Amino acid sequence: MELIRAHEIMLNAPEHKQLPCAPEYAFGAAYVADHFCPVFEASIPFYDAGFFHADAVYDVVSVSRGMFFRLEEHQTRFAKACDTIRVKNPFTREREADILHELVARAGLRDAYVWWTVTRGMPPMGRNEMVHPEKFENRFYGMAIPFVFMFDDDQRASGVDLIVCREHIRIPSRAVDPRAKNFHWLDMQMALFEAGDRGGEWAVLTNVDGYLAEATGANIFAMIDGVVVTPDTGCLEGITRQSVFDLCKELGIPTDARPIHADELKNADEVFMTTTAGSIMPARSVDGTPLGDHGGAGETAIALHNRYWEKRWAGWHGTPVRYELAGE
Ligand SMILES: Cc1ncc(COP(=O)(O)O)c(C=O)c1O
């Protein structure tokens, strides 16, 4: 089965063409604390603890063919993340949605990567006040830019070379809860550098006991004995991960969320990763060992990838962008 070249389609098909917009917004739009601006003009104060302590939660929702995908679920996950780290979103859920719509509308994007955050913000200056979460001035920022693919069409079609990180583990959940999507990325970034050093293209991290947690910026899946498996804990509850569960159900493929030891990965028939910025991304090797006997991307991963995009473009879990907000 051929992989749908989703990026090529986004770049060329008329349904994906960027709508007319003010030239300064052509590369994207941002929202900084209390106003909209072109993305290249957005800046944050040094004092924001989101910047100097990586103290923030965020979320990323995508838009394709003019529709947000599973927007409500992204907003629900984000609200829980705010509660987990004890920041208060300055905006209501409705206002947050309005801002996300307006960001996409201002840039006229039909395919967008829409990112937003609430940071710990400005710290209190008084004596010993940092022990009180409500003394910080939490801040909201957001942006919409053209859709970003973690791997291009050729990489997704051939599958990527994955390594299991040996030098670092995923930060333990009791240190930083991975279910609250947050700014802590150093373990995942160091794992990517290890991948580069070892001739790989991407990395997956384990927990301290050698069980898979998640890949850098993505959930990890394997096809083992006819079952699509993914870790049950120690990872973000990805919205694309949920979509894979839904698609497998439709296709009659059994799934299981369970502990997976890293040693199981090399012997899997297929391995793939999932993230908003890339959808379903097949791997072709793990630690230099080719997967299965397909010599590239696995058939199940390609089938899931294609169905994901076909269904999305037909409106699956879609919320039409309110482009009229661009003019307000
Ligand atoms: C650490 C991590 N795990 C998993 C994911 C995938 O989540 P989703 O499918 O909701 O984008 C992401 C997305 O950025 C991530 O950063």
The ligand as an SDF file (V2000), in Angstrom:
LIG
                    3D

 16 16  0  0  0  0  0  0  0  0999 V2000
    6.1830   13.9580   25.0010 C   0  0  0  0  0  0  0  0  0  0  0  0
    5.0670   13.7770   24.0180 C   0  0  0  0  0  0  0  0  0  0  0  0
    4.4540   12.5960   23.9430 N   0  0  0  0  0  0  0  0  0  0  0  0
    3.4420   12.3840   23.0600 C   0  0  0  0  0  0  0  0  0  0  0  0
    3.0250   13.3730   22.1880 C   0  0  0  0  0  0  0  0  0  0  0  0
    1.8940   13.1100   21.2210 C   0  0  0  0  0  0  0  0  0  0  0  0
    0.7000   13.7230   21.6420 O   0  0  0  0  0  0  0  0  0  0  0  0
   -0.4220   14.2030   20.6160 P   0  0  0  0  0  0  0  0  0  0  0  0
   -0.7710   13.0160   19.7970 O   0  0  0  0  0  0  0  0  0  0  0  0
   -1.5330   14.6640   21.4850 O   0  0  0  0  0  0  0  0  0  0  0  0
    0.1720   15.2990   19.8040 O   0  0  0  0  0  0  0  0  0  0  0  0
    3.6440   14.6310   22.2580 C   0  0  0  0  0  0  0  0  0  0  0  0
    3.2120   15.7140   21.3560 C   0  0  0  0  0  0  0  0  0  0  0  0
    3.8450   16.7340   21.2370 O   0  0  0  0  0  0  0  0  0  0  0  0
    4.6830   14.8430   23.1910 C   0  0  0  0  0  0  0  0  0  0  0  0
    5.3060   16.0340   23.2860 O   0  0  0  0  0  0  0  0  0  0  0  0
  1  2  1  0
  2  3  1  0
  2 15  2  0
  3  4  2  0
  4  5  1  0
  5  6  1  0
  5 12  2  0
  6  7  1  0
  7  8  1  0
  8  9  2  0
  8 10  1  0
  8 11  1  0
 12 13  1  0
 12 15  1  0
 13 14  2  0
 15 16  1  0
M  END
$$$$
